Amino acid sequence: FFLSSWLPQTVPCRGSHWQSSLLALRASLPVRAQPKKKKKVDVKREQAQKDRMKKKIRKLEKAAPEMIPIEDFITPLKYSDSKRVRSLPPLSFEETERRVLLMKRWCLFKQKQDKAEKAAIQTLVEAQQEALKELRLESEELYQAAIRRDEGLFPFEREGPNYTPPLPGYDPPEGKCIDITKVYTQ
Amino acid sequence: TAAAPRPWKLFGAMCLLRLPRITQPLEKEEEEMAALMGQIELEKSHYSDHEIRKLEEEEQLRRRKESAYDDDEGPGKTVIMAQDLEEKWEQKLQRFKAAPRVTDADKENNRTSLNRKLDRNLMLLVKQKIGNQELWLLPQAEWQPGETLRSTAERAMATFLGDHIQAKILGNAPYGIYKYKFPRAVRTEDNVGAKVFFFKAFLQSSDLSQAELKKDYLWVTKDELGDYLKSEYLKKVNRFLLD
């Protein structure tokens, strides 16, 4: 004969042994086999852990933040090699003289340019003041509208001029730019 | 208390500037200084990796020629020399042709085109009827009560160039003023003369294909203004133009 848990007669199927009958509600709450651990010990242990973590965090915060190194100011060691020093003939007397005279001419050139710029700005401001004076004589209302600040003017962005104008129909070569800058966090 | 109406008519005019697209050529001092700065930088510098590689390869070549080919030319692998790389880069540069700085419009002196004088500021001049004369002026319109002078200038610009013009107007205040009295025949007690207030704007959009409703317009530089404007008007306009 064969063992089988499968009974030939029809028996009402019971989902769990706590359900005494199909129609009755659960008589008692399902309880675990072993008695439950006391809640207090868990809470204490968790609190102790949290305090330890907080202490560690406070210690780390108190320590001064490490300085972020500026990579441009650190010369890599391979460039201080003596083999790298350029060997050029020393400058002749005429060359130094030429350089000094050129520097003096440059000084004068820049001074004249700066003076001209300042004079142009001065005439600009004077012309505007004159226009505003005449406008005030005309009507106070228009004058107030004119001296009001223009909110849409700043930020003012403009691309500077290039050496050659843009080439119509130019197809720039394809490529991908991979950024390898090191990012430091404090 | 209502103010008595002033006898001056008000006009708002717009000076629309197309900013330069290419750099101006360097002065003689600037070029000499740039060359000197390059030389000083070269003298103070150290050799770069590429230069060291080039020097080493030249050494190797020299040694190989002197010792009559008796060290490693067996493997036969083709080594790219630094010199070859430089030549390749030079060739690539030669193959590229940039757009010319002096355009066709420059050569023909076509003053209605915007492609002329790419290294200077260009401003718009239109032919307008004042009284019974046709004059070349900066576009102007008469002020209507209820609008600011800036909006009058914008309206003037819109009548000559259409609504889709993109221009950045520099502030609410006028940059200059031109005051003139009407000729004695037209002058009355209430109508002595007119004041034209100038505003400045930078042209943002680069193509004006839909624009130009009026036929007579010109884009001129500050030096060429003298060919078209009357002397008094020119004097006042030159005061607020930088070049």
Contacts between the chains, C-beta under 8 A, distances in Angstrom:
chain1	res1	chain2	res2	distance
A	79	B	46	6.2
A	83	B	47	7.8
A	83	B	52	7.5
A	84	B	46	4.2
A	84	B	47	4.6
A	84	B	52	7.0
A	85	B	46	6.2
A	85	B	47	7.7
A	86	B	42	7.8
A	86	B	43	7.3
A	86	B	45	6.5
A	86	B	46	6.3
A	86	B	47	6.1
A	88	B	43	6.1
A	99	B	36	6.3
A	102	B	29	7.9
A	102	B	32	5.7
A	102	B	33	6.8
A	102	B	36	6.0
A	105	B	29	5.8
A	106	B	29	5.7
A	106	B	32	7.9
A	106	B	33	5.0
A	109	B	27	7.3
A	109	B	29	4.5
A	109	B	30	7.8
A	120	B	242	5.5
A	123	B	239	5.4
A	123	B	240	7.8
A	124	B	175	7.5
A	124	B	239	7.4
A	124	B	240	5.7
A	124	B	242	6.9
A	126	B	239	7.5
A	127	B	175	6.4
A	127	B	176	4.6
A	127	B	177	7.9
A	127	B	236	7.7
A	127	B	239	4.1
A	127	B	240	4.7
A	128	B	173	6.3
A	128	B	174	7.1
A	128	B	175	5.6
A	128	B	176	7.2
A	128	B	240	7.2
A	130	B	176	7.6
A	130	B	177	6.3
A	131	B	173	7.6
A	131	B	174	4.3
A	131	B	175	6.6
A	131	B	176	5.4
A	131	B	177	4.0
A	131	B	197	6.0
A	131	B	198	7.4
A	132	B	173	6.2
A	132	B	174	7.1
A	134	B	177	5.0
A	134	B	179	6.8
A	134	B	195	6.1
A	135	B	149	7.4
A	135	B	174	6.6
A	135	B	177	7.6
A	135	B	197	6.6
A	137	B	6	7.8
A	138	B	6	5.8
A	138	B	8	6.4
A	138	B	10	6.5
A	138	B	195	6.8
A	139	B	3	7.6
A	139	B	6	7.6
A	142	B	10	7.9
A	142	B	148	6.5
A	142	B	149	5.9
A	145	B	148	4.3
A	145	B	149	7.5
A	145	B	150	7.6
A	145	B	172	6.6
A	146	B	148	7.2
A	146	B	149	6.5
A	146	B	150	7.5
A	146	B	172	5.3
A	146	B	173	4.7
A	146	B	174	6.4
A	147	B	172	7.2
A	147	B	173	6.1
A	148	B	172	5.4
A	149	B	172	7.7
A	150	B	169	7.9
A	150	B	171	4.8
A	150	B	172	5.0
A	153	B	168	7.7
A	153	B	170	6.7
A	153	B	171	5.9
A	156	B	168	7.4
A	158	B	19	7.2
A	158	B	202	7.6
A	161	B	19	7.8
A	161	B	20	5.0
A	161	B	21	5.6
A	161	B	22	5.2
A	161	B	23	5.1
A	161	B	119	7.2
A	162	B	21	7.4
A	162	B	22	6.1
A	162	B	23	7.2
A	163	B	22	6.3
A	163	B	23	5.8
A	163	B	98	7.9
A	163	B	101	7.8
A	164	B	22	6.3
A	164	B	98	4.2
A	164	B	99	5.2
A	164	B	100	7.5
A	164	B	101	5.9
A	165	B	21	5.4
A	165	B	22	5.8
A	165	B	99	4.8
A	165	B	100	7.9
A	165	B	101	7.1
A	165	B	103	7.3
A	165	B	118	5.6
A	166	B	99	6.7
A	167	B	98	6.5
A	167	B	99	4.4
A	168	B	99	7.6
